[in-house]
Amino acid sequence: MDTKNELSTLRVSKLAEHIIGSEIIKLAAEVNEKIKQGEQVYNLTIGDFNSKVFPIPAELKQFIQEAYDDDQTNYPAADGMLELRQAVSQLLSKRGDLEYATDEIVVTGGARPAIYAIFKAIVDPGDAVIFPVPSWNNNHYTYLNNARPILIETSPENNFMPRAEEIAPYLAEASLLALCSPLNPTGTVFSKEDLEQICDLVIAENKKRESVGVKPLYVMYDQIYWPLTHGSIEHYNPVSLRPAMREYTLFVDGISKSLAATGVRVGWTMGPKFVINKIKSILTHVGAWAPKAEQMATAKYLNELSLYDTYLNHIKSEINARLLGFYNGIQSLRSAGHKIDAIAPEAAIYLTVQFELHGLKTASGTVLETTQDVTKYILDEAKVAIVPFYAFGSSDDSSWYRLSVGTCKIEDVDGVISNLKAALEKLS
């Protein structure tokens, strides 16, 4: 049989035919291949943690083991174990300035199923979804729902956070406004004033829609990194700032980032009960639940907020040391005349870095014409792997990058800055 001809006749759905894989995972695969070949590469691409450097809380690990020993291995409740929803409700009330009852919370297998279900519950085919770029995966979830993306290209002058005046022209045609703070990939946050102004626009738009019986404009507010603010930075959410937003806001949350528990897969969404019930029904058919043992262990852990607070203080200190180390090192290179910059870290595990190297020439005479050229040069010459903002929906010629610190040791900071210095000095 002619395998080539056979493959040419194979067909899948149009959605599957045109789906785009993760640019970040693709880049990480290239980096891992270099590492397999014996190269020393500083891999600062994936928004994950090195579990040997950032292990989950010892008590949470113990509680998970105890839950398995107790044979907590059958199906969990469809909306999440009541014990966990009670613990999440308490956490939100005591630490998050939010009041949600257990029947307004649905537990999911990490944050991704929550995002998927929110889109499915809100967005019809052909609906418009507004989201800023750079941002994580909103373009893909919009595509998976056959929706129409409205991209808001943000600016470094506002730390890549969207402003009300940038969003306002598109609100009337949208079903969903997807926001994230602290923002992946930038590690920056909404100011109180900026978020209030956006909320006021949403409230005004929904008053118009209510009068004519049209589906409301909902806001998906991804705050998965909210406990990981640094220094004097504060996290704000729509519902605390404007209580009227409670009717229109679906939160994305969980322990993946705050407890370095990306592989434990415990997330949740909370919002108006009517929508939450629909999300519960959708996920009943998807089966994207967090494992029962992990749910019971997380419930036990979150009920001990002193343990939670102690761990958070520790991990925030470690993350901030790395972020500040990279930021100060990059600023020193900038002061030395190199075309590199960074935005001061505010939250999460990310640093926003700029390499304005387009048009410069390498030692071998090659001109760095594109962002891909710059990215490859940094990887090949400095042995530093970071993610360009075009992987998050920004323009292909953007000179900005995400640097993730969750997988690096504190001693790696000096090595990265030293390598970058040597690579930059070779350019002309």
BALOMI-505024 format. One record per residue: x, y, z of N, C-alpha, C in turn; residue in three letters. Coordinates in steps of 0.02 Angstrom, whole numbers, plus 50000, padded with zeros to 5 digits. Layout:
BEGIN
XYZXYZXYZALA;...
This chain:
BEGIN
500434994050000500005000050000500445006250000MET;500235011349963500605017649960500435021750021ASP;500905021850070500775025350133500665032750123THR;501045035750076500975042850063500275044550038LYS;500025040449990499345041649964498815040450016ASN;498945035250058498465033750111498405039650159GLU;498975042450178498965048050225498615054150195LEU;498695055050129498405060850097497645060550096SER;497355054550104496625053850103496325054150172THR;496735054050224496475054250291496185061150307LEU;495625061250342495305067550359495065067450432ARG;495095073350462494825074250529494355080250527VAL;494095082250584493655088050586494035094350565SER;493665099350542493985105650524494335108750584LYS;494015108050642494325110850703494995107550716LEU;495025100950713495645097350725496155098650670ALA;495915099450609496365100550552496765106950561GLU;496465111950592496775118550594497005120550664HIS;496955115950712497175117550780497925118950780ILE;498135123850820498835125650826499095123250894ILE;499645119750893499935117450956500255123150995GLY;500425121851057500725126851100501425128751075SER;501535135251063502195137651044502695136651100GLU;502455137151161502895136451219503155129251224ILE;502695124451216502895117451219503375115751162ILE;503245118651103503685117551046504385120051061LYS;504435126151088505095128951105505425124751159LEU;505035122651209505315118651263505595112051237ALA;505265109151187505515102951157506195103951124ALA;506275109651091506915111251059507455111951113GLU;507285115151167507765116151222507955109451252VAL;507455105251264507585098751295508035094451250ASN;507955095151184508375091351138509105093651144GLU;509215100151152509895102651163510185099951227LYS;509775099751278510005097151343510195089751337ILE;509785085951299509935078851288510595077951252LYS;510765082751209511395082451172511985084651214GLN;511855086151277512405087751323512545095151332GLY;512135099451301512245106651308511985109151376GLU;512335113951405512125117251467511665123051448GLN;511025122051457510535127051439510135129151500VAL;510045135651509509605138251562508905138651533TYR;508485133951553507815133451524507315137551566ASN;507155143451541506715148051578506065149051538LEU;505845143651506505265144151462504605142251495THR;504575136551527503925133851549503695137151614ILE;503045138651617502755141451679502615136051730GLY;503135132751750503085127051795503615127851850ASP;503655123051894504145123051948504585116751943PHE;505215117551958505645111851970505475109252039ASN;505175103352042504915100852105505465099052155SER;506085098652131506635097552177506855104152209LYS;506725109652175506895116252200506305119252237VAL;505695118352209505085120952238504605115052250PHE;504725110952301504255105552314503595108152342PRO;503065104252333502435106152363502515105952439ILE;502065109152477502115108952550502165101752576PRO;502615100752623502715093952651502065091152679ALA;501675095452711501045093152741500545091052688GLU;500525094752633500065092852579500265086152550LEU;500905085052541501145078552516500935072952563LYS;501015074252627500825069252678500075067852675GLN;499675073052669498945072252668498725068352605PHE;499065069452549498905065752488499055058352498ILE;499635056852526499815049852539499315046552586GLN;499115050252637498625047452685497955046252652GLU;497755050652605497115049752571497125043552528ALA;497685042152495497735035952456497755029852502TYR;498095030452558498105024952606497405023552633ASP;496985028752634496295028052657495825025952601ASP;496125024352542495735021852484495235026952458ASP;495435033252457495015038452428495135038752352GLN;494935033352319495115032552248494525031552202THR;493915032552227493325031952183493145038752155ASN;492595039052117492385045352087492275050752140TYR;492525056852127492345062452171491655065052151PRO;491365069352193490745072652176490835076752113ALA;490315077352073490365080552007490595087752012ALA;490395091252064490605098252072491195098952120ASP;491485093352141492035093552188491805091252257GLY;492265088452294492095086052361491875091952405MET;491335090852442491065096252484491605098952531LEU;492015094452558492535096652605493015101652572GLU;493165100552509493615105152475493255111752459LEU;492645111352436492275117452421492185121752483ARG;492095118452541492055122152604492725125552620GLN;493275121952609493935124752623494095130452575ALA;493905129752512494015135152463493595141252482VAL;492975140152502492545145652523492855149452581SER;493145145852628493475148952685494105152752664GLN;494495149752620495105152952595494935159552561LEU;494435159452517494245165452481494005170852528LEU;493635168852579493365173752627493915176852670SER;494375172752694494875175152742495495177952709LYS;495645175952648496255178352616496125181852549ARG;495545180752519495425183252452494915188752446GLY;494615190952502494125196352501493525194652457ASP;493325188252457492775185952416492335181252456LEU;491685181852447491205177452482490825173252431GLU;490985166752430490635162152385490435155852425TYR;489805153952418489545148052451489785141752414ALA;489715136052447489965129852417489605128052352THR;488975130252344488615128652282488745133852227ASP;489215138452240489435143252190490155141852168GLU;490405135952187491085133852172491075127052138ILE;491465126252086491555119752054492305118252052VAL;492485112252075493185110052076493345106652009VAL;493935108151983494145105351919494855102551923THR;495035098651873495705095651870496225100751848GLY;496385105551891496805111251873496375116651843GLY;496685122151821496315127951796496055127051725ALA;496385122951684496195122551613495485120151602ARG;495255114951636494555112951626494065118451646PRO;494245122451697493815127951718493755133051661ALA;494325134751630494305139451574493895136651516ILE;494025130451499493655127251445492905127351458TYR;492705125751519491995125351535491675132351537ALA;492045137351558491785144151558491645146251486ILE;492125145051441492015146651371491395143051344PHE;491345136551359490775132551334490115135051362LYS;490115137351424489495139551456489275146451432ALA;489735150451407489585157451391489575158751316ILE;490035155751279490175157851210489835153251160VAL;489415156151116489125152551060489575153150999ASP;489525148450952489905149150889489765155850856PRO;490295159250836490225165750805490235171550853GLY;490155170350918490195175750968490895178650969ASP;490945184850991491585188150998491855187451069ALA;492495186151074492845185851138493405191051137VAL;493395195351187493905200551193494445198151241ILE;495075198751221495625197351267496235201351247PHE;496645203151297497255206751282497795202051258PRO;498255204751219498865201151202499455205551221VAL;499965202351252500035195251262499585192651319PRO;499355186451310499005182951363499025175551347SER;498895171451398499005164251391498375160751364TRP;498445157951304497975152951275497275155451260ASN;497125161851270496455164151253496305163151179ASN;496815163951137496705162951065496495155751050ASN;496805151051086496635143951074495945142151100HIS;495755144551158495095143051185494555146351142TYR;494705152251116494225155551070494145151351007THR;494685148850981494655144550921494265138150935TYR;494385134950992494045128751009493295129651015LEU;493075135751026492355137151031492075140350968ASN;492465140250912492235143150849492005150350858ASN;492345153850903492165160750917492625165550879ALA;492465171850883492835177050846493275180850895ARG;493935180750887494385184150934494425191650920PRO;494405195550973494555202750969495165203951013ILE;495725205050981496355205751018496485213051035LEU;496655214251097496845220851120497605220851130ILE;497965224051084498695224251088498885229351142GLU;499175226851196499345231051253500055233951245THR;500235238351290500875241851283501305241251345SER;501975241651336502425241451394502325247451440PRO;502075252951413501955258951454501455257551509GLU;500995252751498500515250951550500645243851575ASN;501285241851572501485235151595501095229551562ASN;500885230751499500525225851459499845223851488PHE;499565228051532498895226951557498405231151515MET;497825228451497497355232151455497025237851494PRO;496845243051458496505248751487495785249051462ARG;495365252551501494655252951484494555256051415ALA;494935261351399494825264651335495025260251276GLU;495455255351287495635250651234495095245451223GLU;494745243751275494235238551273493555241351251ILE;493405247551270492745250451263492445249851193ALA;492825250951139492515250851072492225244051052PRO;492405238751087492215231951065491715228551111TYR;491555231651168491135228151218490445226351192LEU;490145230751152489455229651130489385223351088ALA;489915221151055489865215351010490115208851042GLU;490325208951105490645203151136490185199551185ALA;490325193051193489985189051244490415187851305SER;491085188051294491545186551348492145191251344LEU;492345193751402492955197551410493425193551454LEU;493975191251426494445186851462495015191051490ALA;495065191251556495585195151590495985190651636LEU;496595192651650497035188751694497465193551734CYS;497475192651800497915196651843498035192751908SER;498665191851926499285193351891499295189951823PRO;499585193551775499545191351705500095186551686LEU;499895181151655500355176651620500315178851547ASN;500865181551518501575180051533501975185451568PRO;501675191051588502085196851607502265197251681THR;501855193951723501965194651795501785201451822GLY;501365205151784501125211651806500395211251826THR;500145216551860499465216251888499065222451868VAL;498405221851874497965227551865498065232551922PHE;498085238851905498015243951957497275244151978SER;497155246652037496465247252062496045251452014LYS;496335257051993495955261751951495795258751882GLU;496285255351852496165252451786495625247151788ASP;495645242851840495145237551844494455240451860LEU;494435245451902493785248651917493475251551853GLU;493875254751812493615257751751493345252451703GLN;493695246751698493445241351656492795238551683ILE;492765237651749492145235151780491555239851767CYS;491675246251771491145251151760490885250651688ASP;491325249351641491105248451572490665242251564LEU;490865236751597490485230551593489795231351624VAL;489775234651681489135235751715488665240051672ILE;488945245251642488535249651599488285245851538ALA;488715241851508488525237851449487965233051467GLU;488005229851525487505224951544486845228151563ASN;486855234251586486225237751598485855238851532LYS;486225240451479485925241251413485625234551390LYS;486005229151399485775222651375485175220151414ARG;485165221551478484605219251520483955222251496GLU;483975228351473483365231751452483065228751388SER;483485225151350483235222151287483275214451289VAL;483425211651346483415204351354483965200651317GLY;484555203751311485115200651275485585197351325VAL;485915192051303486405188551346486915193451374LYS;487065193051439487535197851468488245197051440PRO;488635202251450489355201851439489665199151502LEU;489975193251498490295190351556491045191751556TYR;491335191551615492055192351623492335185851652VAL;492825182951618493205177551647493825180651678MET;493895179851743494455183051779494915177551806TYR;495465176651770495955171551789496435174651841ASP;496375172151902496795174751956497205169051989GLN;497415164251947497765158451973498405160252011ILE;498695166151995499325168152028499205173252085TYR;498585174352105498445179952150498815179752217TRP;498965173952246499345174152310500075176052301PRO;500335175952239501055176852228501215184052207LEU;500975188952245501175195852234501815197252273THR;502195202152251502845203552281502875210652309HIS;503215211252366503305217852396502645221052415GLY;502545227352395501945231052413501385230352362SER;501485226152311500985225252259500355222052287ILE;499775224652268499135221852290498765218852231GLU;498405213452246497975210252196497265212752204HIS;496945214452148496255216752149495835212152105TYR;495195211552125494735207552084494095211552071ASN;493745209952017493165213951997492605214252049PRO;492475208552082491895208252127492005212152191VAL;492605212152217492745216052277492725223552262SER;492955225452203492955232552185492265235052166LEU;491885230852132491215232652109490745226752122ARG;490395226552178489955220952195489465219052140PRO;489255223852099488795222352044489105217651993ALA;489765217051993490105212451946490015205151966MET;489765203852025489675196952048489235192952001ARG;488745196251971488255192951927488565191051860GLU;489145194051844489425193051777490135190251776TYR;490415188651835491125186751839491205179351854THR;491605175951813491805169051825492545168951839LEU;492735166651898493435166451918493765159951898PHE;494405160251885494835154351876495355154551931VAL;495415148951968495845148952027496075141852042ASP;496505141052091496735134452110497395134752147GLY;497695128852160498315128452198498925127452154ILE;498835127052089499385125052045499995129452053SER;499895135952058500465140552060500645142452132LYS;500155144052173500305146452240500635141152283SER;500495134752271500795129352310501275125152268LEU;501495127952210501965124452165501705117552148ALA;501045116952142500715110352135500425109552066ALA;500805111052014500545110751946500325103751926THR;500665098651953500495091751935499985088551981GLY;499795091952034499285089352080498585090052050VAL;498495095152008497885096051968497265097352010ARG;497295102452052496715104652090496585112052075VAL;496045113352040495845120152025495115121052039GLY;494855127052029494145128252039493935134652003TRP;493285135151992492985141251968492405143052014THR;492295149452022491725151752061491395157552025MET;490745158152036490375163352001489635162852016GLY;489215166251977488495166051989488225158951984PRO;487785157152030487575150252037487265147351973LYS;486885151451936486565149051875487095146651825PHE;487635150551816488155148651769488575142851796VAL;488715143051861489095137651892488745130951884ILE;488085130851889487715124651879487805122051807ASN;487815126551759487925124451690488635121751680LYS;489115125051712489805122651708489865115651739ILE;489525114751795489525108151827489255102851778LYS;488705104451743488405099651697488875098151639SER;489205103351612489675102351557490245097751579ILE;490525099051637491105095051660490895087951680LEU;490255087051696490015080251710490135075751649THR;490055078451590490145074551529490875074351506HIS;491275079151528491985079151511492385074951560VAL;492175074951622492525071051673493195073951693GLY;493275080551687493925083751702493965085551776ALA;493885080451818493885081651890494585080851919TRP;494705084251973495315083052011495235076352047ALA;495765072352053495715065852087495465066752159PRO;495065061952181494735062552247495255063152303LYS;495785059152300496285059352354496605066252359ALA;496775069252301497075075852301496585081152326GLU;495945080152310495435084852335495385084552411GLN;495355078652438495285077952510495915080552546MET;496495079352517497115081752547497155089352544ALA;496945092252488496955099552481496475102752530THR;495895099652539495415102252588495715102452658ALA;496045097052676496345096652743496895101952750LYS;497285102852697497825107652700497565114852704TYR;497075116552663496825123452662496435125152725LEU;496215120152761495885121452825496375123652879ASN;497025122552865497555124852911497885130952879GLU;497575136752885497825142652851498505144952876LEU;498685142952936499355144652961499885140952920SER;499745134752900500205131052857500255134452789LEU;499675136352762499635139652698500035146152699TYR;499945150152751500295156552756501045155652760ASP;501265150752800501985149552808502295147552742THR;501965143052706502235140852642502255146652592TYR;501715150552589501695156152543502255161152556LEU;502375162752619502915167352636503585164752611ASN;503685158252618504315155152597504385155352521HIS;503875153052485503945152552412503975159452380ILE;503605164352408503635171052381504325174052390LYS;504635172752446505315175152458505805172252408SER;505745165752395506195162352348506085164852276GLU;505455165452257505305167752189505545174952180ILE;505395179152229505575186252223506325187152219ASN;506705183052255507435183552252507685182352182ALA;507385177552148507575175952079507365181552031ARG;506735183752038506495189051994506905195452001LEU;507045197352063507445203452074508165202552050LEU;508425196452058509105195052034509155195951959GLY;508675193251923508675193951850508545201251831PHE;508075204451864507915211451847508515215951857TYR;508845215351915509425219651929510005218151881ASN;510085211751864510615209951817510485212751748GLY;509865212551726509685215151661509765222751659ILE;509575226051714509655233251717510395235251716GLN;510815231051745511535232551742511795231851671SER;511545227051634511735226351564511475232251522LEU;510885234451538510605240351504511035246451518ARG;511235247351580511645253051599512325252951563SER;512545246851546513185246151510513115247451436ALA;512495249051414512395250851344512095245551301GLY;511925239851329511625234451289510875235651280HIS;510605233351223509905234451206509465229151238LYS;509415229551303509025224851342508685228651398ILE;508095226451417507715229951469507265224951504ASP;506955226951559506475222751595506005227251634ALA;505395224751645504905228151687504975225451758ILE;504975229851806505065227851876504545222551894ALA;504755217151927504285211651944503745213851993PRO;503145211451981502575213052024502265206852055GLU;502225201252017501875195352042502035189351999ALA;501775183652020501845177251984502575175151982ALA;502765171251932503435168551927503785170951864ILE;503555176651837503785178951772504105185951775TYR;504595186851731504895193351721504815195051647LEU;504585201151633504515203551565505175206751543THR;505475203951491506135205951468506115208151395VAL;506505213151378506535215551309507235214751281GLN;507275211951220507895211551183507805215251117PHE;508045221451113507985225351052508605224251009GLU;508655218250982509255216250946509145215750871LEU;508545217250848508405216950776508875221650738HIS;509185218950686509635222950645510365222550666GLY;510495219750724511185219050746511515213050712LEU;512185213150710512565208050674512955203750723LYS;512945197150712513315192550755514055192650735THR;514455189150775515185188850762515325185650695ALA;514875181250672514985177850607514715181950549SER;514425187750564514165192150511513435191250495GLY;513085186950531512375185850520511965191550552THR;511495194250514511065199550540510455196450574VAL;510295198750633509705196450669509105200350643LEU;508765197550594508235201250560507545200450593GLU;507405194650621506745193250649506795191550723THR;506205191450755506185189450826506415182250833THR;506255178050784506485171150786507255170850784GLN;507555175250745508285175650742508575177450811ASP;508265182350842508495184650908508425179150959VAL;507845175850958507725170351006508235164850997THR;508375163150935508855157850921509565159950943LYS;509735166250932510395168550953510475168151028TYR;509965170351065510005170151138510075162951162ILE;509715158351128509755151251147510435148251128LEU;510655149451067511265146251044511895149251074ASP;511905155851081512515159251103512545160151179GLU;511975162051209511965163251281511735157051320ALA;511475152151284511205146051315510635147651364LYS;510235152651344509665154751385509025154051342VAL;508545150251368507915149151332507355152951367ALA;507055157651329506485161451353505955161651298ILE;505345163851314504785163351267504615170251239VAL;504625171051173504435177451143503685178751151PRO;503505185051156502805186751167502355184851108PHE;502635183651049502195181550995501885174651009TYR;502195170851055501895164451075501265165551117ALA;501165171751138500575173551178500115178251140PHE;500175178251074499715182051032499955188951010GLY;500525191251036500775197751015501045197550944SER;501205203350918501465203750849502115199850842SER;502225197150782502815193050769503465197050779ASP;503425203650770504025207650776504125210650846ASP;503715208450895503805210950963504495208950989SER;504805213451025505475212151053505445210051126SER;504845208551151504745206851222504685199351232TRP;504895197151292504935190051309504695188751380TYR;504475182451391504335180051459504915175951484ARG;505155177651543505675173851578505345170751639LEU;505345164151645505025160651701505555158151750SER;505445159351814505955157551864505795151251904VAL;505235148051889505025142351930505465136251925GLY;505875135951874506295129951866507035131251880THR;507205137251902507915138751910508125139151983CYS;508745137651995509045138452061509295145552068LYS;509365147952129509565154852140510255156152111ILE;510695151052111511365152052084511365152552007GLU;510805150551975510765151051903510735158351880ASP;510505162751924510415169751904511065172751878VAL;511605171951917512245174751896512485171551831ASP;512375165051823512585161651762512225164351701GLY;511575165551708511175168151652511415175151633VAL;511495179451682511705186351668512405186451638ILE;512845182251662513515181851634513505179551562SER;513105174451547513055172051478512745177251432ASN;512235180751456511925185951415512435191551401LEU;512815193351450513315198651441513805196751387LYS;514055190651390514535188351340514235188151270ALA;513605185951265513275185551200513135192451172ALA;512915197051214512755203851191513385207551169LEU;513945206251202514565209551185514835207451116GLU;514595201851090514805199451025514415202550967LYS;513895206250984513475209250932513735216250913LEU;513615218050852513825224750829513295227750783SER;
